[in-house]
Amino acid sequence: MTHFDSGSVDWNPEIARVAQDMAGRLRARGVETSDTDSPIEIAAILDAVEAFEGAVMARGGDLMMDEPPVRGFAQPDDRHFLLPRRSADETVAHYVRRLVAATATVRNHTPDSNEG
């Protein structure tokens, strides 16, 4: 598993701008980020979220149904397709591990229209 080091990237205005953009894209998907998350950590979360979404789409999931609006509730067509939420005190490394595990579950899951 990847080791994250918040201090490994020196502050740079361009890197900060890109990290803010990525954090905004995550927030639009309902994924919280913290001011203490480094640009590398934010990129790792975004990569893991995009891998999860790709797995959902490959299994026939509809991201418009499976991802709730910000601060809203989802009614996924399959509960396995719901993007895991990051808890307020959860480290980036732990959240990324959960996303990787959820992605593997989706890839190995056979959708069942009777599940909720």
C-alpha positions as CSV (number, residue, x, y, z in Angstrom):
1,M,0.0,0.0,0.0
2,T,1.1,3.5,-0.7
3,H,2.6,5.5,2.1
4,F,1.5,9.1,2.3
5,D,3.8,11.9,3.5
6,S,2.2,15.3,3.8
7,G,5.6,17.0,4.0
8,S,6.9,15.5,0.8
9,V,5.6,18.4,-1.5
10,D,6.9,21.9,-0.9
11,W,4.3,24.6,-1.1
12,N,3.9,25.9,-4.6
13,P,1.1,28.1,-5.8
14,E,0.5,26.0,-9.0
15,I,0.4,22.8,-7.0
16,A,-1.9,24.4,-4.4
17,R,-4.3,25.5,-7.2
18,V,-4.4,22.1,-8.8
19,A,-5.0,20.5,-5.3
20,Q,-7.8,22.9,-4.7
21,D,-9.3,22.0,-8.0
22,M,-9.1,18.3,-7.2
23,A,-10.5,18.8,-3.8
24,G,-13.5,20.7,-5.3
25,R,-14.1,17.8,-7.7
26,L,-14.1,15.4,-4.7
27,R,-16.5,17.6,-2.7
28,A,-18.8,17.7,-5.8
29,R,-18.9,13.9,-5.5
30,G,-19.7,14.1,-1.7
31,V,-16.1,13.3,-0.6
32,E,-14.8,15.5,2.2
33,T,-11.2,16.7,2.2
34,S,-9.3,18.4,4.9
35,D,-7.0,21.4,4.9
36,T,-4.3,19.0,6.3
37,D,-4.6,16.7,3.3
38,S,-1.5,17.2,1.1
39,P,-1.8,17.6,-2.7
40,I,-0.4,14.0,-3.0
41,E,-3.1,12.7,-0.7
42,I,-5.9,14.6,-2.5
43,A,-4.6,13.1,-5.8
44,A,-4.6,9.6,-4.2
45,I,-8.2,10.0,-3.1
46,L,-9.3,11.3,-6.5
47,D,-7.5,8.4,-8.2
48,A,-9.2,5.9,-5.9
49,V,-12.7,7.5,-6.4
50,E,-12.3,7.5,-10.1
51,A,-11.3,3.8,-10.1
52,F,-14.3,3.0,-8.0
53,E,-16.6,5.0,-10.4
54,G,-15.0,3.2,-13.3
55,A,-15.8,-0.2,-11.7
56,V,-19.4,0.9,-11.1
57,M,-19.9,2.0,-14.7
58,A,-18.2,-1.2,-16.0
59,R,-20.8,-3.2,-14.0
60,G,-23.7,-1.2,-15.4
61,G,-24.1,1.2,-12.5
62,D,-25.5,4.7,-13.1
63,L,-23.4,7.3,-11.2
64,M,-26.3,9.8,-11.2
65,M,-28.3,7.3,-9.2
66,D,-25.5,5.8,-7.1
67,E,-23.9,9.0,-5.9
68,P,-26.0,11.3,-3.7
69,P,-26.1,15.1,-4.2
70,V,-23.8,16.9,-1.7
71,R,-25.3,16.5,1.8
72,G,-28.1,14.4,0.2
73,F,-29.0,10.7,0.3
74,A,-28.6,8.2,-2.4
75,Q,-30.9,5.5,-3.5
76,P,-28.5,3.4,-5.5
77,D,-29.7,0.8,-8.0
78,D,-27.3,-1.6,-6.1
79,R,-26.0,-0.8,-2.6
80,H,-22.5,-2.0,-3.7
81,F,-22.4,0.9,-6.1
82,L,-22.6,3.6,-3.4
83,L,-19.4,5.5,-3.0
84,P,-18.1,5.0,0.5
85,R,-18.1,8.2,2.6
86,R,-15.0,9.5,4.4
87,S,-15.5,10.0,8.1
88,A,-14.3,13.3,9.6
89,D,-11.4,11.7,11.5
90,E,-10.4,9.2,8.9
91,T,-6.9,9.3,7.5
92,V,-6.3,9.5,3.8
93,A,-4.5,6.2,3.8
94,H,-7.3,4.4,5.6
95,Y,-10.0,5.9,3.3
96,V,-8.0,5.0,0.2
97,R,-7.7,1.4,1.5
98,R,-11.5,1.3,2.0
99,L,-12.0,2.7,-1.6
100,V,-9.6,0.1,-3.0
101,A,-11.5,-2.7,-1.2
102,A,-14.9,-1.3,-2.3
103,T,-13.6,-1.2,-5.9
104,A,-12.6,-4.8,-5.7
105,T,-16.0,-5.7,-4.3
106,V,-17.7,-3.9,-7.2
107,R,-15.5,-5.6,-9.8
108,N,-16.4,-9.0,-8.4
109,H,-20.0,-8.3,-7.7
110,T,-22.8,-9.5,-10.0
111,P,-25.5,-6.8,-9.9
112,D,-28.9,-8.0,-8.7
113,S,-31.9,-5.9,-9.5
114,N,-33.6,-7.1,-6.4
115,E,-30.9,-5.7,-4.1
116,G,-31.2,-2.2,-2.7
